[in-house]
Amino acid sequence: MGDATYTIRLDALELMIGLGIHAHELAAPQRVLVSVAMTCRYPALPEDRIEAVVDYDRIREGIHAIAAGEHIMLQEVLCERIAALCLTDLRVTEVTVRSTKPDIYPDAQIGCEVVRTRGRVR
């Protein structure tokens, strides 16, 4: 059998993170939701063991480490850092990262989404 392609999703990971440019955002961490969709290509149908696939535990832990680090001014930068983390696994061929600030406005959520494909930016 040939290549096997899967989309691995990590949806609505809730973080408390220093993110933003406004005084109230600089003063304290805020709630941010992060979702990741990784297109993963394997040389064959994966065996039933974690080493055969992209481990989403590693991605989740990496996102928590990013959130625990320095204050990030822009959601675009947060999304780029998470996308870069995901693409460190060569089996990830494309990643979509979405960040959402659910508590900024009373009537809307504000967010950013980036799509990165191995070897090119789009």
N, C-alpha and C positions, 0 to 999 in steps of 0.2 A: 504494500500500500504506500502511496506517496505522502507528501506533506500533509500535516494536520494543522488547521488554523482554528484558534479559539479566541474569544474575547473574554478577558478576565476583568471583572468589575469590582471596585471598592466604592460603595455609594454612601454619601452623606456622613462621612467621618467627621465627627464634631470635635473641634479643637478650641482651646483658648490660646490666642496668639496675639503678640504685639504686631499689629498690621494697620497701616494707615498713616495719613499725613496731617490730620486735624488734631488739635490740642487734646480733645477727649480720647482720641485713638492713641496718641502718644503717651497719655497718662496711665493707661491700664490695658491689659489684654482684653480682647473681645472675642465673642463667639463667631467662628467661621466654620462653614461646612465645606468639605472637600470631597469631590467625586473623581474617580479615575477609571478610565476604560483603556485597557491595554490589548492590542491585537498581538497575539503570540503565535509564532509559527514553530512547529516541531517537525523533525524529519520523518516522523511516523506517529501513529496513534500512541499516546503516552501510556506507559505502564502505570499500574496503580500504586505509585509511590511518589512522594513529594519532589524528589530529585529530578523527576521526569518533566516537571512543569515549572512555570514561574511561581515562586512562593509569595503569595500576597501578604503573608506575615512580615516579610522583609520590607515590603513596600510600606505597609502600615507603620511599622516601627521607624522607618526612615522619615516618613512624613511627620510623625511625632517629634523626632529629633530636629527637623527643620523648624517646627513650631516652638520648640524649647530654646532655639538659638536666638540670635540677635533680632531686634525689631526690623521688620520689613516694611518699607514705605508703600509699595504698590502690589496689588493683587497679581498683576502681570508677572512680577518678579517671583512671587510665591509659586505661581503656576509653572513658570520656567524651571525653577529649582526642582519641583516635583517631577516634571517631565524628564529632566536630566537624570534624576534618580532612577526612574523606571527604565530608561534606555540604557542603563549600565548593564542590564541583562540582554545579551545579544539576540535572544529569542524574541524580544519585544520589537516588532517592526513598526508599530505606530502606537501613539498614546494620546488620549484626550484627557485633559485635566481641567476641572471646573472648580472655582472657588466662589463661595457665596457668603455675603455678609447679611444675615437675616434680620438684624436688629437696628440697622441704620435709619431706615425710614419706617413710619408706621403703616404705610400703604404699599410697600414694595420691598423686594429683596434686590440687592445690587451684587453683581458678580462679574467674573471674567472667565473665559474659556480659551484654551490654546490647544492646537493639534500639532504634534510633532511626529514626523516620519523619519525613520533612520536615514541619515544622509541628506535630508533636506528640510527646509523650513517652509511652512505654508500658513 
